[in-house]
Amino acid sequence: MECTCCGACCVAPDIAALDKPLGLRCPHLGADNLCTVYDRRPQVCRDYAADEVCRRIEAPTLEERVHNYLALFQLTAEAQAVRESGCASMRMARAIRERK
């Protein structure tokens, strides 16, 4: 499958190499939904390839694609908790989760 450059893979999943929490936009994702650090992106981003998940979450907007991704993996509630807690990093999100 060819990448559509929708940006969902830079928003929906957590990305440990970038300390990016689940469901939050990567700080390196530009307004055009392209990576602003593409030439020096971490290996996990380099290794990612469009696959069946991309087809399954397809939708007209990035917001809808992210919603579909989180629902597909049953992560909607966890992502909502991250957003509500205001966590800007995975480390912060894990610390809050561990206190509960």
Backbone as JSON Lines, residues from 0, in Angstrom:
{"i":0,"aa":"M","n":[0.84,-1.18,0.0],"ca":[0.0,0.0,0.0],"c":[0.89,1.24,0.0]}
{"i":1,"aa":"E","n":[0.52,2.22,-0.77],"ca":[1.28,3.46,-0.85],"c":[0.82,4.44,0.23]}
{"i":2,"aa":"C","n":[1.77,5.13,0.82],"ca":[1.46,6.12,1.86],"c":[0.69,7.29,1.26]}
{"i":3,"aa":"T","n":[-0.36,7.71,1.94],"ca":[-1.15,8.86,1.49],"c":[-0.72,10.16,2.15]}
{"i":4,"aa":"C","n":[0.28,10.09,3.04],"ca":[0.78,11.28,3.75],"c":[-0.33,11.97,4.54]}
{"i":5,"aa":"C","n":[-1.2,11.16,5.16],"ca":[-2.32,11.73,5.91],"c":[-1.91,12.23,7.29]}
{"i":6,"aa":"G","n":[-0.81,11.71,7.85],"ca":[-0.34,12.14,9.16],"c":[-0.88,11.36,10.33]}
{"i":7,"aa":"A","n":[-1.78,10.41,10.12],"ca":[-2.38,9.67,11.23],"c":[-1.33,8.92,12.05]}
{"i":8,"aa":"C","n":[-0.3,8.4,11.4],"ca":[0.74,7.66,12.12],"c":[1.6,8.58,12.97]}
{"i":9,"aa":"C","n":[1.48,9.88,12.76],"ca":[2.23,10.88,13.54],"c":[1.37,11.5,14.64]}
{"i":10,"aa":"V","n":[0.14,11.04,14.75],"ca":[-0.77,11.57,15.77],"c":[-1.29,10.45,16.67]}
{"i":11,"aa":"A","n":[-1.86,9.43,16.08],"ca":[-2.57,8.41,16.86],"c":[-1.68,7.6,17.8]}
{"i":12,"aa":"P","n":[-0.65,6.92,17.31],"ca":[0.13,6.06,18.23],"c":[1.07,6.88,19.11]}
{"i":13,"aa":"D","n":[1.5,6.26,20.21],"ca":[2.58,6.89,20.96],"c":[3.88,6.56,20.23]}
{"i":14,"aa":"I","n":[4.84,7.45,20.34],"ca":[6.14,7.26,19.69],"c":[7.21,7.5,20.74]}
{"i":15,"aa":"A","n":[7.7,6.41,21.32],"ca":[8.64,6.5,22.43],"c":[9.91,7.25,22.04]}
{"i":16,"aa":"A","n":[10.41,7.05,20.83],"ca":[11.65,7.7,20.41],"c":[11.52,9.22,20.4]}
{"i":17,"aa":"L","n":[10.29,9.7,20.31],"ca":[10.04,11.15,20.33],"c":[9.36,11.6,21.61]}
{"i":18,"aa":"D","n":[9.16,10.67,22.54],"ca":[8.47,10.94,23.81],"c":[7.07,11.54,23.54]}
{"i":19,"aa":"K","n":[6.43,11.07,22.45],"ca":[5.12,11.58,22.03],"c":[4.02,10.67,22.55]}
{"i":20,"aa":"P","n":[3.1,11.2,23.34],"ca":[2.03,10.38,23.91],"c":[0.98,9.97,22.87]}
{"i":21,"aa":"L","n":[0.25,8.99,23.25],"ca":[-0.87,8.46,22.47],"c":[-1.88,9.56,22.16]}
{"i":22,"aa":"G","n":[-2.27,9.65,20.89],"ca":[-3.34,10.54,20.49],"c":[-3.0,12.01,20.36]}
{"i":23,"aa":"L","n":[-1.76,12.37,20.59],"ca":[-1.36,13.77,20.45],"c":[-0.49,13.95,19.21]}
{"i":24,"aa":"R","n":[-0.65,15.07,18.56],"ca":[0.1,15.38,17.34],"c":[1.59,15.47,17.64]}
{"i":25,"aa":"C","n":[2.4,14.84,16.81],"ca":[3.85,14.94,16.93],"c":[4.25,16.4,16.73]}
{"i":26,"aa":"P","n":[5.13,16.92,17.55],"ca":[5.53,18.32,17.39],"c":[6.27,18.57,16.08]}
{"i":27,"aa":"H","n":[6.7,17.51,15.41],"ca":[7.42,17.65,14.15],"c":[6.51,17.5,12.93]}
{"i":28,"aa":"L","n":[5.22,17.33,13.16],"ca":[4.28,17.21,12.06],"c":[3.82,18.6,11.65]}
{"i":29,"aa":"G","n":[4.12,18.97,10.42],"ca":[3.78,20.3,9.93],"c":[2.3,20.45,9.64]}
{"i":30,"aa":"A","n":[1.89,21.66,9.36],"ca":[0.49,21.96,9.04],"c":[0.03,21.21,7.79]}
{"i":31,"aa":"D","n":[0.98,20.86,6.93],"ca":[0.66,20.11,5.71],"c":[0.64,18.6,5.95]}
{"i":32,"aa":"N","n":[0.75,18.2,7.23],"ca":[0.79,16.79,7.65],"c":[2.02,16.04,7.13]}
{"i":33,"aa":"L","n":[3.09,16.77,6.9],"ca":[4.37,16.16,6.53],"c":[5.37,16.42,7.65]}
{"i":34,"aa":"C","n":[6.32,15.5,7.77],"ca":[7.32,15.58,8.83],"c":[8.31,16.71,8.55]}
{"i":35,"aa":"T","n":[8.51,17.56,9.55],"ca":[9.44,18.68,9.38],"c":[10.88,18.28,9.69]}
{"i":36,"aa":"V","n":[11.09,17.08,10.24],"ca":[12.44,16.56,10.52],"c":[12.66,15.26,9.76]}
{"i":37,"aa":"Y","n":[12.05,15.14,8.6],"ca":[12.05,13.88,7.84],"c":[13.45,13.3,7.67]}
{"i":38,"aa":"D","n":[14.43,14.11,7.32],"ca":[15.79,13.6,7.08],"c":[16.48,13.12,8.35]}
{"i":39,"aa":"R","n":[16.0,13.53,9.51],"ca":[16.62,13.08,10.76],"c":[15.6,12.46,11.72]}
{"i":40,"aa":"R","n":[14.51,11.95,11.17],"ca":[13.47,11.29,11.97],"c":[14.03,10.02,12.6]}
{"i":41,"aa":"P","n":[13.46,9.58,13.72],"ca":[13.97,8.37,14.39],"c":[13.73,7.12,13.55]}
{"i":42,"aa":"Q","n":[14.45,6.07,13.89],"ca":[14.38,4.82,13.14],"c":[12.97,4.24,13.1]}
{"i":43,"aa":"V","n":[12.23,4.35,14.21],"ca":[10.87,3.81,14.22],"c":[10.02,4.46,13.13]}
{"i":44,"aa":"C","n":[10.23,5.73,12.9],"ca":[9.5,6.43,11.84],"c":[10.01,6.0,10.46]}
{"i":45,"aa":"R","n":[11.31,5.79,10.35],"ca":[11.88,5.34,9.08],"c":[11.38,3.95,8.72]}
{"i":46,"aa":"D","n":[11.19,3.11,9.72],"ca":[10.78,1.72,9.49],"c":[9.29,1.59,9.2]}
{"i":47,"aa":"Y","n":[8.5,2.58,9.56],"ca":[7.06,2.48,9.36],"c":[6.73,2.47,7.88]}
{"i":48,"aa":"A","n":[5.82,1.61,7.5],"ca":[5.35,1.55,6.11],"c":[3.83,1.45,6.13]}
{"i":49,"aa":"A","n":[3.19,2.12,5.2],"ca":[1.73,2.05,5.1],"c":[1.32,0.58,4.97]}
{"i":50,"aa":"D","n":[0.23,0.24,5.66],"ca":[-0.2,-1.16,5.67],"c":[-1.73,-1.24,5.74]}
{"i":51,"aa":"E","n":[-2.22,-2.4,6.11],"ca":[-3.66,-2.65,6.2],"c":[-4.34,-1.7,7.19]}
{"i":52,"aa":"V","n":[-3.66,-1.33,8.26],"ca":[-4.25,-0.4,9.24],"c":[-4.6,0.92,8.56]}
{"i":53,"aa":"C","n":[-3.74,1.38,7.69],"ca":[-4.01,2.64,6.97],"c":[-5.31,2.54,6.18]}
{"i":54,"aa":"R","n":[-5.51,1.43,5.54],"ca":[-6.75,1.24,4.78],"c":[-7.95,1.18,5.71]}
{"i":55,"aa":"R","n":[-7.81,0.53,6.86],"ca":[-8.93,0.35,7.79],"c":[-9.34,1.64,8.49]}
{"i":56,"aa":"I","n":[-8.42,2.58,8.62],"ca":[-8.76,3.84,9.31],"c":[-9.06,4.97,8.33]}
{"i":57,"aa":"E","n":[-9.04,4.67,7.06],"ca":[-9.24,5.7,6.03],"c":[-10.5,6.52,6.31]}
{"i":58,"aa":"A","n":[-10.37,7.84,6.16],"ca":[-11.48,8.78,6.39],"c":[-11.11,10.1,5.73]}
{"i":59,"aa":"P","n":[-12.08,10.99,5.56],"ca":[-11.82,12.26,4.89],"c":[-10.87,13.21,5.62]}
{"i":60,"aa":"T","n":[-10.84,13.16,6.96],"ca":[-10.0,14.11,7.71],"c":[-9.02,13.38,8.61]}
{"i":61,"aa":"L","n":[-7.97,14.08,8.97],"ca":[-6.98,13.53,9.9],"c":[-7.64,13.2,11.23]}
{"i":62,"aa":"E","n":[-8.48,14.09,11.72],"ca":[-9.16,13.86,13.0],"c":[-9.96,12.56,12.97]}
{"i":63,"aa":"E","n":[-10.66,12.32,11.88],"ca":[-11.44,11.08,11.76],"c":[-10.54,9.86,11.66]}
{"i":64,"aa":"R","n":[-9.42,9.97,10.98],"ca":[-8.48,8.85,10.87],"c":[-7.9,8.51,12.25]}
{"i":65,"aa":"V","n":[-7.55,9.53,13.0],"ca":[-7.01,9.3,14.35],"c":[-8.08,8.64,15.21]}
{"i":66,"aa":"H","n":[-9.3,9.14,15.14],"ca":[-10.41,8.53,15.89],"c":[-10.55,7.04,15.51]}
{"i":67,"aa":"N","n":[-10.51,6.75,14.22],"ca":[-10.66,5.37,13.76],"c":[-9.52,4.49,14.24]}
{"i":68,"aa":"Y","n":[-8.3,5.02,14.24],"ca":[-7.13,4.27,14.72],"c":[-7.3,3.92,16.2]}
{"i":69,"aa":"L","n":[-7.63,4.93,16.99],"ca":[-7.78,4.71,18.43],"c":[-8.9,3.71,18.71]}
{"i":70,"aa":"A","n":[-9.99,3.81,17.97],"ca":[-11.1,2.87,18.15],"c":[-10.7,1.46,17.73]}
{"i":71,"aa":"L","n":[-9.98,1.34,16.64],"ca":[-9.54,0.03,16.14],"c":[-8.74,-0.72,17.19]}
{"i":72,"aa":"F","n":[-7.88,-0.01,17.91],"ca":[-7.03,-0.64,18.92],"c":[-7.57,-0.47,20.35]}
{"i":73,"aa":"Q","n":[-8.81,-0.02,20.44],"ca":[-9.49,0.17,21.73],"c":[-8.67,1.06,22.67]}
{"i":74,"aa":"L","n":[-8.19,2.17,22.13],"ca":[-7.36,3.11,22.89],"c":[-8.02,4.47,23.05]}
{"i":75,"aa":"T","n":[-9.27,4.59,22.69],"ca":[-9.96,5.88,22.73],"c":[-9.97,6.46,24.14]}
{"i":76,"aa":"A","n":[-10.34,5.68,25.12],"ca":[-10.41,6.18,26.5],"c":[-9.04,6.58,27.02]}
{"i":77,"aa":"E","n":[-8.03,5.77,26.72],"ca":[-6.67,6.08,27.18],"c":[-6.17,7.38,26.54]}
{"i":78,"aa":"A","n":[-6.42,7.55,25.25],"ca":[-6.01,8.77,24.57],"c":[-6.74,9.98,25.13]}
{"i":79,"aa":"Q","n":[-8.0,9.82,25.44],"ca":[-8.78,10.92,26.02],"c":[-8.2,11.31,27.39]}
{"i":80,"aa":"A","n":[-7.82,10.32,28.17],"ca":[-7.22,10.6,29.48],"c":[-5.91,11.36,29.33]}
{"i":81,"aa":"V","n":[-5.12,10.99,28.33],"ca":[-3.86,11.69,28.07],"c":[-4.14,13.15,27.72]}
{"i":82,"aa":"R","n":[-5.11,13.37,26.82],"ca":[-5.45,14.74,26.41],"c":[-5.96,15.54,27.6]}
{"i":83,"aa":"E","n":[-6.84,14.95,28.4],"ca":[-7.41,15.67,29.55],"c":[-6.38,15.99,30.61]}
{"i":84,"aa":"S","n":[-5.38,15.15,30.74],"ca":[-4.36,15.38,31.76],"c":[-3.36,16.45,31.34]}
{"i":85,"aa":"G","n":[-3.37,16.8,30.05],"ca":[-2.46,17.82,29.56],"c":[-1.03,17.35,29.44]}
{"i":86,"aa":"C","n":[-0.84,16.05,29.35],"ca":[0.5,15.49,29.26],"c":[1.14,15.82,27.92]}
{"i":87,"aa":"A","n":[2.31,16.38,27.97],"ca":[3.03,16.73,26.75],"c":[4.05,15.66,26.39]}
{"i":88,"aa":"S","n":[4.21,14.65,27.24],"ca":[5.19,13.61,26.97],"c":[4.69,12.27,27.47]}
{"i":89,"aa":"M","n":[5.28,11.21,26.94],"ca":[4.93,9.86,27.4],"c":[5.32,9.69,28.86]}
{"i":90,"aa":"R","n":[6.44,10.25,29.23],"ca":[6.9,10.12,30.63],"c":[5.88,10.72,31.58]}
{"i":91,"aa":"M","n":[5.35,11.88,31.24],"ca":[4.33,12.5,32.09],"c":[3.07,11.64,32.14]}
{"i":92,"aa":"A","n":[2.66,11.12,30.99],"ca":[1.46,10.29,30.93],"c":[1.62,9.03,31.77]}
{"i":93,"aa":"R","n":[2.78,8.4,31.69],"ca":[3.03,7.18,32.48],"c":[3.03,7.49,33.97]}
{"i":94,"aa":"A","n":[3.6,8.61,34.37],"ca":[3.66,8.98,35.78],"c":[2.26,9.17,36.34]}
{"i":95,"aa":"I","n":[1.4,9.81,35.57],"ca":[0.01,10.01,36.02],"c":[-0.71,8.68,36.11]}
{"i":96,"aa":"R","n":[-0.53,7.82,35.1],"ca":[-1.18,6.51,35.08],"c":[-0.74,5.67,36.27]}
{"i":97,"aa":"E","n":[0.55,5.73,36.64],"ca":[1.08,4.93,37.74],"c":[0.56,5.41,39.09]}
{"i":98,"aa":"R","n":[0.2,6.68,39.2],"ca":[-0.33,7.2,40.46],"c":[-1.75,6.77,40.72]}
{"i":99,"aa":"K","n":[-2.46,6.4,39.66],"ca":[-3.89,6.02,39.81],"c":[-4.04,4.65,40.39]}
